[in-house]
Structure formats: C-alpha cells, structure tokens
Amino acid sequence: MQRSFSAWSLLRRGLGGQRGWSAQWRSPEPQPSYDALIVGGGGHGLGAAYYLAREHGIRRVAVLEKGWIGGGNTGRNTTIIRSNYLFDESAALYDHALQMWSGLSQELNYNVMFSPRGVLMLAHTVHDVQVFRRHVFANRANGVQNEWLSPQQAQAFCPVLKITDIRYPVLGGALQRGGGTARHDAVAWGYARAADALGVDIIENCEVTGILRADSGAVAGVQTTRGAIRAPKVGVSAAGHSSVIMDMAGVRVPLSSYPLQALVSEPVKPIFPCVVMSNSIHAYISQSDKGELVIGAGTDAYNSYTQRGGPHITAHALEAICELFPMFRRLRMLRCWGGIVDVTPDRSPILGKTPVPGLYLNCGWGTGGFKATPGSAHLFAWTIAHDAPHPVNAPFTLERFRDGNLIDEAAAAAVAH
Amino acid sequence: MLLINCPWCGERPEPEFVHGGQAHVARPTDPSATDAQQWAEFLYLRDNTRGVYAERWRHSHGCGRFFNALRDTTTDHFIATYKAGEPRPAPEAAR
C-alpha cells in the first residue's frame, strides 16, 4: 500500500493514464473485539480514532460507518472554518481546532487544502453592529483573532460586495483573518489514511443496531449489521443520528435533528477572495478551488432524517446572495443537497462522558461542526483514553442542561439557526 | 416544501406554518415540586424520533391555530393531522 508520493511517481502515473494507483487504506473484516470503537466515520470519528492511536497508544480501534466514510455531514458542509465564538468556553474549544488546522496537512502528510483566506461576518443593523463589536472585544480578550471593519473596509476586503442601495445596507463587518476553508473530503480521507497506517480498522457498510452491555451496566460493545463487536469503550460520533444510537443505550440526549441545505454554482474563474457570512439576512458564501461558489442555506423548520429540505429555504439564501452580490444573479446553480444536523438547546456541542460507563458522546455540533473537526477529534480521543474530559471540553457535558450551566451560543452564535 | 393539511383550513403550503416542536409534552402541574432532572427534561429533552413523530404546527399565516400532526421523519410524509386536545391517532388507523 503506497502511502507517500514523489513528484516522479505522480508524473509517471499521470503519463500512464492514472492507472496503477492503490487503495489508501485497507477494507478489513471486523474483528470480534477491539480496545475501543468509534461509531461514525466522519471527520470527527476518523480523527478520534487517529488520535487514539497516535497520541494515546490505543491501536486496536475500529471505526464503524453505516455508509461510506465522509459521506455524511463531513461531505455535505460548506467547509467554513472560524473560531470567533462569544463565550470563553466556546472560544477555547473552537480556537483549539483552529490552531490544529494550520498544521493538519503536515501532521497527516495529506493536503487538506486549509486556506486561511479570512471570514467576514456582515452587520446590517445597529443591533448587529453592537453584537459583533462585543464579539470582537470578547474574542480579543480570549486571544482569538477578530477585528472590526467599516463598510468601506469590508468592501475593500471583498470587492464584489455591495454595501449600499440594498434593502439591508452593510454597516460593517467582523473579520477573522485566520479563518477560511479546507477541502472537506480530504479531511476524512487524510484522517482515514493516517489512522489506517497506525492499525485502525475502518469498517464501512457496518450499521450499529444495538449497544451491548455488561452485567455491571457498562458498555461491552455493539451489535452491528456485520455481527457483534466487543469493546470496553465505545465513542459515539454519529452527528444527526446520535439520538438514534443513544436511544439504543437508553440515554436520552437533548438533540433535534434538522435538514441543513447547501448548494454550489457552476464553476467560474477566481472572483471571491474570502468567506462572507451574513447573519441577519442569512447567507454565507465562498469559492472553492474548482471555481464553484459554495453557498449555505438555513435549516428547515422541522425535525427530519431525509437529508433533503424545502426549496423555499435555498431560494431564500439565494435571494440574500443576489442582493449582496448582484453580479452573481446570472450564475446557474449546479446542485444542492442536505445534511442532517444535530442541534442542542444552547447550540453548543456535547463532548464527554455519558451515564453509561465506557460510553462516550461527541454530538450536538449543529450547523457548524466541520470547523471543529481536528479539535473535536483530538479532545474526544483524550476523553475516551483518560475516561475523563480534557480541560477544554470539560464544560461541554451532557449534565449542563440539568445543572443550568448552558453555554448559550444560541443567541450569540454568528449564524441564525 | 411540505403540503400541510390544517384541520381547520385544509391543505396549505409550508411557509404558512410555524413548526411548534414535539406534541403532547405536558408542563409539570407543580413546577416547584420537580427536581432538577425532571425540570431539565421538561425544558430541554424532546424526542428526536427516526420514524413516526408527533409534532405541533401553527397555521400562523392562516387561522393562527395550533394543531398536531403525525409525520414520518424518514420520508417527511404526513400520516395525519388532528386538532389540539384530540388524542394521538394510531399510525395504522390514520393511514
């Protein structure tokens, strides 16, 4: 199995019609038992398996994925990365991830195409201005990069942005220069390849259908469509289906699963230098390296597991895009799709232990989980390995809802939910 | 876009409605008698069913009234809508 490439090998295969490439990770049969299982083969789950093997020496690990890896929300998001969250706990959590993004390609020896091109969040009302300036001050106090731009500075940063003569003129913007985008598939593939190289088994088409329990009540493994697999530790990293898995263990979690849609335009030449988000009129947009404009819409109003949403939701996002960027009105949209996002009451994730010994939970990332992938995976692996949360994710417990310690980004987060 | 059958007004497009979350969640009759766990369950814990789900809708751009619906969250197909106060129909009977 070839895991490293020289310029010569790339050239030789390119001239040879791109034949002879080998798989980048194995496709093993599940073993009867492991030291730890991760349920869910997205970026967060694959990354957790990688860090378990890499940092904690737990190498008898399997990642169980009911479909194909990276086929859920990892492959369905709009790839935006930022860490300018309001509260101390959130800023620490998301900035932990942002710090890891910058070295991730080197760490994995796989180009995840992290591009810190700047994330600009627009203010359209006096209230927006006050809230975003508060964000800027709070972020700076936490050592998180964020700065306030006047409307003219915002337009200078993103020249295609229209700031006046629109229904909601741009009154300013908060810019995180270190935010940006990454190639989402490469994140899943890079983690899969690196984890596989350390001995992790990545098992696709393997749906978990039950949680096995020991007489003590502790986790003993999982039942799957490919048979029972035993392990003393099980980490659930199943995004929109976390409630379904946790129900198997008899644990109710405060999650609602909603469809969240995104869409891409036909590819065009480089025109859009950054990421622009607008909370008030709900639009976010960036341009992929292929040239497609990547546009995010809002969630649908109702719980669903269908991975599709209503066209009026995407139409609303496009109306906002056309208002802010009139030159895009003649662009055609190539495709749109939906993912199922698991949203908590306070819009902060749940990352930690559960009432069931040996069962760990990483969920509730809602509409913004991609940006956290390396940090979330790293902290989840730590939590599983130590049977205790890392200080950064210690506040993100399941019990915070009972104890009243909400991390209420619901009102403070940068996008309308 | 969903087509929703308001029990008072008939079938209307989804933008006329506001989703009201899980149906048949009763507020504790004596909130001060609940412990922290029970109160948290009332405030925050809702079913997130993969399958037939009972939910509330409000016809906010129509009659303005709340009603309940049974919907399959794996297909978004409505099995039944029924007026607030009526019991949840059995899924088989409602088809």
Contacts between the chains, C-beta under 8 A, distances in Angstrom:
chain1	res1	chain2	res2	distance
A	241	B	50	7.3
A	243	B	48	3.7
A	243	B	50	7.6
A	244	B	48	7.9
A	244	B	50	5.1
A	252	B	41	7.7
A	252	B	45	5.3
A	253	B	45	7.9
A	253	B	48	7.9
A	254	B	44	4.2
A	254	B	45	5.3
A	254	B	46	7.3
A	255	B	48	5.3
A	256	B	46	6.3
A	256	B	48	5.6
A	257	B	48	5.5
A	257	B	73	7.8
A	301	B	14	7.7
A	301	B	17	8.0
A	301	B	18	7.1
A	301	B	19	4.0
A	302	B	2	7.6
A	302	B	19	4.7
A	302	B	55	6.8
A	302	B	71	7.5
A	302	B	76	7.9
A	303	B	48	6.3
A	303	B	49	7.6
A	303	B	53	6.2
A	303	B	55	7.2
A	303	B	73	5.5
A	304	B	73	5.0
A	304	B	76	5.7
A	305	B	50	5.1
A	305	B	73	5.1
A	305	B	74	5.3
A	306	B	73	7.4
A	306	B	74	6.7
A	306	B	75	6.6
A	306	B	76	5.4
A	310	B	1	4.2
A	310	B	2	6.8
A	310	B	14	6.1
A	311	B	1	6.1
A	312	B	1	5.4
A	312	B	14	7.2
A	312	B	15	5.8
A	342	B	48	7.9
A	345	B	43	7.6
A	345	B	44	4.7
A	401	B	40	5.0
A	401	B	43	7.5
A	401	B	44	4.6
A	401	B	45	7.8
A	402	B	36	5.2
A	402	B	37	5.6
A	402	B	40	4.0
A	403	B	36	7.0
A	404	B	36	7.9
